[in-house]
Amino acid sequence: MDELEEIIAQANAGNAEAQVLLGDYYASSDEEKEITEACDWYRRAADNGSRVGLYKLGKCYYVGAGVKKDIPWALTCWRLAGELGNSNALYMIGSSFVRGIHKDYASALYWWRRAAGLQNPFGQCMLGLCYKNGYGVPVDPDAAEKWFRLSAFQGNETARNELVGTPGR
């Protein structure tokens, strides 16, 4: 039995980790039918308690890939995933508050702080940007540098670039 067949067997047996892997396999396709299949596997993983499955299912609904676009449902998936400790879901909720015309940095900061508390490099970088630019918080170069350093340490290129561009640091 090859690796893919083993993953399929485990996924069909209800293994949530295998279901996410199978979803990722189908999501790598450009074919709409396979993208829909990916979302179905993420849904199965989510039903089996997978925080990664919930996060990825939320992404499907947020962009309308393989399912009808439904941003409220995407946010619900991400909130559930976040409650289970998925820091990427917390970051995405925060980011949803600053997309579009009406930006709500106070709400975004709440979610980015939660993501950063779980060592999410994207949440950390966004906190750095907020403190650097005064988005929802007073400008604080020291706090900005702290968050950029934490994020850069985890490989976040944006944070690294921000540190390079910080005078006297």
C-alpha positions as CSV (number, residue, x, y, z in Angstrom):
1,M,0.0,0.0,0.0
2,D,1.5,3.4,-1.0
3,E,1.4,6.4,1.2
4,L,-1.6,8.0,-0.4
5,E,-3.6,4.8,-0.1
6,E,-2.7,4.6,3.6
7,I,-3.8,8.2,4.2
8,I,-7.1,7.5,2.3
9,A,-7.7,4.4,4.5
10,Q,-7.0,6.3,7.7
11,A,-9.2,9.2,6.6
12,N,-12.0,6.9,5.8
13,A,-11.6,5.3,9.2
14,G,-12.2,8.7,10.8
15,N,-8.6,9.8,11.5
16,A,-8.9,13.6,11.6
17,E,-5.2,14.2,10.9
18,A,-5.4,12.0,7.8
19,Q,-8.6,13.8,6.8
20,V,-6.7,17.1,6.9
21,L,-3.8,15.6,4.9
22,L,-6.2,14.3,2.3
23,G,-7.9,17.7,2.2
24,D,-4.5,19.3,1.6
25,Y,-3.8,16.8,-1.2
26,Y,-7.0,17.7,-3.0
27,A,-6.6,21.5,-2.3
28,S,-3.3,21.5,-4.2
29,S,-5.3,20.9,-7.4
30,D,-6.6,23.6,-9.8
31,E,-9.7,21.5,-10.5
32,E,-12.9,22.8,-8.8
33,K,-14.1,19.3,-8.2
34,E,-11.0,18.5,-6.2
35,I,-11.2,21.8,-4.3
36,T,-14.7,20.8,-3.3
37,E,-13.4,17.4,-2.2
38,A,-10.7,19.1,-0.1
39,C,-13.4,21.2,1.7
40,D,-15.4,18.0,2.3
41,W,-12.3,16.4,3.9
42,Y,-11.7,19.5,6.0
43,R,-15.4,19.4,7.1
44,R,-15.0,15.7,8.1
45,A,-11.8,16.6,10.1
46,A,-13.6,19.5,11.8
47,D,-16.5,17.2,12.7
48,N,-13.9,14.9,14.3
49,G,-12.6,17.8,16.4
50,S,-9.6,18.9,14.4
51,R,-8.6,22.5,15.0
52,V,-6.6,22.5,11.7
53,G,-9.6,21.1,9.9
54,L,-11.8,23.9,11.2
55,Y,-9.2,26.5,10.3
56,K,-8.9,25.2,6.7
57,L,-12.7,24.8,6.4
58,G,-13.0,28.5,7.4
59,K,-10.5,29.4,4.7
60,C,-12.7,27.6,2.1
61,Y,-15.7,29.6,3.2
62,Y,-13.9,32.9,3.4
63,V,-12.8,32.8,-0.2
64,G,-15.5,30.6,-1.6
65,A,-13.2,27.8,-2.7
66,G,-15.1,24.6,-3.2
67,V,-18.1,26.0,-1.3
68,K,-20.3,29.0,-1.5
69,K,-18.6,32.0,0.0
70,D,-19.9,32.6,3.5
71,I,-17.7,35.0,5.6
72,P,-19.9,34.7,8.8
73,W,-19.5,30.9,8.6
74,A,-15.8,31.2,8.0
75,L,-15.5,33.4,11.1
76,T,-17.5,30.9,13.1
77,C,-15.1,28.1,12.0
78,W,-12.1,30.2,12.9
79,R,-13.6,31.1,16.3
80,L,-14.1,27.4,17.0
81,A,-10.6,26.6,15.8
82,G,-9.2,29.4,17.9
83,E,-11.0,28.1,21.0
84,L,-9.2,24.8,20.3
85,G,-5.8,26.7,20.2
86,N,-5.3,27.3,16.5
87,S,-3.3,30.5,16.4
88,N,-3.7,30.9,12.6
89,A,-7.5,31.1,13.0
90,L,-7.1,33.8,15.7
91,Y,-4.8,35.8,13.3
92,M,-7.3,35.5,10.5
93,I,-10.2,36.7,12.6
94,G,-8.1,39.7,13.6
95,S,-7.2,40.3,10.0
96,S,-10.9,40.2,8.9
97,F,-11.5,43.4,11.0
98,V,-9.1,45.5,8.9
99,R,-10.0,44.4,5.4
100,G,-12.3,46.6,3.4
101,I,-13.4,50.2,4.0
102,H,-14.3,50.1,7.7
103,K,-11.3,49.2,9.8
104,D,-11.7,48.1,13.4
105,Y,-8.2,48.0,14.9
106,A,-9.5,47.6,18.5
107,S,-11.2,44.3,17.5
108,A,-8.3,43.2,15.3
109,L,-5.8,43.9,18.2
110,Y,-7.8,41.7,20.5
111,W,-7.5,38.7,18.2
112,W,-3.9,39.4,17.1
113,R,-2.9,39.5,20.8
114,R,-4.5,36.1,21.3
115,A,-2.7,34.8,18.3
116,A,0.6,36.3,19.4
117,G,0.1,34.8,22.9
118,L,0.2,31.4,21.1
119,Q,3.5,32.5,19.4
120,N,1.9,33.1,16.0
121,P,4.4,35.0,13.9
122,F,1.8,36.8,11.8
123,G,-0.1,38.0,14.9
124,Q,3.2,39.2,16.4
125,C,4.1,41.0,13.3
126,M,0.7,42.7,13.1
127,L,1.1,43.9,16.6
128,G,4.5,45.3,15.7
129,L,2.9,47.2,12.8
130,C,0.1,48.5,15.0
131,Y,2.6,49.8,17.6
132,K,4.9,51.2,14.9
133,N,2.1,53.1,13.1
134,G,-0.4,53.8,15.9
135,Y,-3.1,51.6,14.6
136,G,-5.5,51.2,17.5
137,V,-2.7,51.9,20.0
138,P,-0.4,54.8,20.8
139,V,2.8,54.7,18.7
140,D,5.4,52.8,20.8
141,P,8.7,52.0,19.0
142,D,9.9,49.7,21.8
143,A,6.7,47.6,21.8
144,A,6.9,47.5,18.0
145,E,10.5,46.3,18.1
146,K,9.6,43.6,20.7
147,W,6.8,42.2,18.5
148,F,8.9,42.4,15.3
149,R,11.8,40.6,17.0
150,L,9.5,37.8,18.2
151,S,8.0,37.4,14.8
152,A,11.4,37.6,12.9
153,F,12.8,35.0,15.2
154,Q,10.2,32.6,13.8
155,G,11.2,33.5,10.2
156,N,8.6,36.2,9.4
157,E,10.2,38.2,6.5
158,T,8.0,41.2,7.0
159,A,9.1,41.5,10.6
160,R,12.7,41.1,9.6
161,N,12.4,43.9,7.0
162,E,10.8,46.1,9.6
163,L,13.7,45.6,12.0
164,V,16.3,46.4,9.2
165,G,14.4,49.6,8.5
166,T,14.4,50.6,12.2
167,P,16.9,53.4,12.8
168,G,19.3,52.8,15.7
169,R,18.2,49.2,16.3
